[in-house]
Amino acid sequence: MAAATPTVDRLATAGGDALADIESLYSQVAAPLTPIQFTGTAGAKYNMGGGQPDPATLPREELADLAGELLASEDGAAALSYGEAGGFAGLRQLLSEKLRRWDGVEASPDEILITNGSNHGLAVVAQLFINPGDVAIVEAPTFMGGLRPLRQLKAQIEMVPLDENGLNVVALEGTLRRLRDAGTPAKLLYTIPNFHNPAGVNLSLDRRKRVAQLADDFNFVILEDDAYGELRFTGEQIPSIYSLARKGRVIRSATLSKILAAGLRVGYTIAPKEVVGRLSSLKLDGGASPFTGRLAAAYLKRRYEEHVTLLRDVYRRKRDALVKGIEAGFAATPHLKPAYMLPTGGFFLWLKLPAGTDGTRVAAEAAGRGVAYVPGQAFFADGSGAEYIRLAWSMLSEEDLEAAGRLVAEAIRAAAAK
Ligand SMILES: Cc1ncc(COP(=O)(O)O)c(C=O)c1O
């Protein structure tokens, strides 16, 4: 005991120096990432920062009951032991049925890989295709969880803009052609077709078909990230690119984080069996949790449809409350109102600040009013996008969202007046 104390003390007091000593030992992939700047912190009164599901919607009691039943059952030991490489087979079977019934996606259980959240799946897919210097195309803007692994793997990242119908496929084709002519053809396209994070838009059916065709013409793989597809408030479901493209062209990523509980860390990647096998070989995490896999399966079996229906209603109301606050906040100064599109699902409102407004100043004004959100730069691979801000309506109450919307308006007006 006595010997341990001085060591701990020495580390604690010499922390800075100790870290400087190991600087040269870091691997290349541990190089600092482009900083992602969040205004405010989780401690902000009105936190519209992360895509964190509403804690009030977490089915805690029911999960507690199911966990108790599971651990007491014959399957309890398996739930607490190492599991199958691909994740709990019962969950993969259930997801296969759900995909067929609700999403129009045909995937057998061995075409599904359970991951530690879909962030993990995105990282492993990037690893499967990207060697340093390989070209990956991302949307501008895009989700930072998709960008991070590409940066880490030292991909050459190319951006293609979005509009209200999602990825601009004409620009995409131009980029693909330019890259091919330069002798650096794209290998991977990362796209978020439903209720885009951060832009809130949907990729239209025509464009989905076009993207699938371009993947054949230019020989690249599509990583289709569908974290929010189930949270549709209005309109018809649009078929996934996975279901429209030739088999093998698309790897689809999905998650239970937004429709059940992010803390269970259950994501799933859908791909042909051979691809799943290769992805498994890269997944060095000792396997997805057999416990949360079983728990999620038990919950989904019991209440998938009912719960998703409830969530759609909860998040639609939240979106409406935020938009109400924003509209009210600009009633007297419509010329200062940011441009935005009303998303038909998901978690995010993406505002384009009026021309000449300094995004940094808006962020400071917002922080001063207790409002936290993510500034646009976090979502552009090249760090541009200062004229945008992303507000997540998922976490706050309707009342707070309306107030927060007014405060964002106040912050923008105050920044414009300076
Ligand atoms: C577009 C998108 N993809 C993937 C994820 C990852 O979610 P998880 O790792 O919790 O499954 C998120 C979460 O914010 C997201 O917004």
The ligand as an SDF file (V2000), in Angstrom:
LIG
                    3D

 16 16  0  0  0  0  0  0  0  0999 V2000
  -26.7740   10.2900  -38.6330 C   0  0  0  0  0  0  0  0  0  0  0  0
  -26.3490    9.5120  -37.4420 C   0  0  0  0  0  0  0  0  0  0  0  0
  -25.7570    8.3320  -37.6100 N   0  0  0  0  0  0  0  0  0  0  0  0
  -25.3620    7.5820  -36.5740 C   0  0  0  0  0  0  0  0  0  0  0  0
  -25.5330    8.0110  -35.2740 C   0  0  0  0  0  0  0  0  0  0  0  0
  -24.9700    7.1460  -34.2050 C   0  0  0  0  0  0  0  0  0  0  0  0
  -25.7960    6.7170  -33.2440 O   0  0  0  0  0  0  0  0  0  0  0  0
  -25.4360    5.4660  -32.3220 P   0  0  0  0  0  0  0  0  0  0  0  0
  -23.9520    5.2560  -32.3320 O   0  0  0  0  0  0  0  0  0  0  0  0
  -25.9230    5.8470  -30.9810 O   0  0  0  0  0  0  0  0  0  0  0  0
  -26.1490    4.3050  -32.9040 O   0  0  0  0  0  0  0  0  0  0  0  0
  -26.1520    9.2340  -35.0320 C   0  0  0  0  0  0  0  0  0  0  0  0
  -26.3160    9.7260  -33.6490 C   0  0  0  0  0  0  0  0  0  0  0  0
  -26.3360   10.8860  -33.3690 O   0  0  0  0  0  0  0  0  0  0  0  0
  -26.5530   10.0050  -36.1420 C   0  0  0  0  0  0  0  0  0  0  0  0
  -27.1240   11.1990  -35.9860 O   0  0  0  0  0  0  0  0  0  0  0  0
  1  2  1  0
  2  3  1  0
  2 15  2  0
  3  4  2  0
  4  5  1  0
  5  6  1  0
  5 12  2  0
  6  7  1  0
  7  8  1  0
  8  9  2  0
  8 10  1  0
  8 11  1  0
 12 13  1  0
 12 15  1  0
 13 14  2  0
 15 16  1  0
M  END
$$$$
